Amino acid sequence: MKRTITDELKMFPRFNPVGESAILLEIDEELSLEINRRVYALDTCIQANPLRGVREWVPAYSSMLVIFDPLLVGISEVKSWLKNCLENVSDNEVQKAKKVVIPVHYGGENGPDLNHVASYHHLSPGEVVRRHTAQTYHVGMMGFTPGFAYLLGLDLSLATPRLKSPRTNVPAGSVGIAGGQTGIYPLESPGGWQLIGRTDLALFNPDQPPYFLLAPGDEVQFKAINMGAF
């Protein structure tokens, strides 16, 4: 039975050229911890087995963008190198993660959308806090602003759409929900996530290494420091 172009497009992993000097490796379209661990196992392999001409690479939830110098290496060689890494790595090769506890002031001026999230799911604000703090989260990728960690592991009973109109100013340390993700704003910035709390921890310090509190693969546990209020 012949495979159609549509069948090919559905197959993973996929290698997609991005211009003349980059290739996007899509491991899967699923946003899962298992797939994300494969991405970072691949990242570890790339670091251990550098290829001449590869300038940089950018891991995401379920993909890896590799940027190279086409005058030094061809796209077919980069593709073969990535295939070899992908076929010979295991999740055990991911660098050991650290666990970070994030204390959070939930609700009130620190979490102006907590009541909306609770109402949206027919829950009490206290139950939203309980479910949000009950999970252990996994840093799936970094992006948006320096130190912004996208976290996998949200209890999907708390999944809530983004704001229809983003705020022009979100305070640093704000903890939010957007769809099935949760995250923390490391810097004061615009944003459209539902804000349920805020932490006093600094997630980004440009003056002191390692600069970022969180890194891909880290585990995060939120702890309510005002649970008695609920």
Summary of the structure (lengths in Angstrom):
residues: 230
radius of gyration: 19.9
end to end distance: 60.6
largest distance: 63.4
contacts: 704
relative contact order: 0.16
helix: 28%
strand: 31%
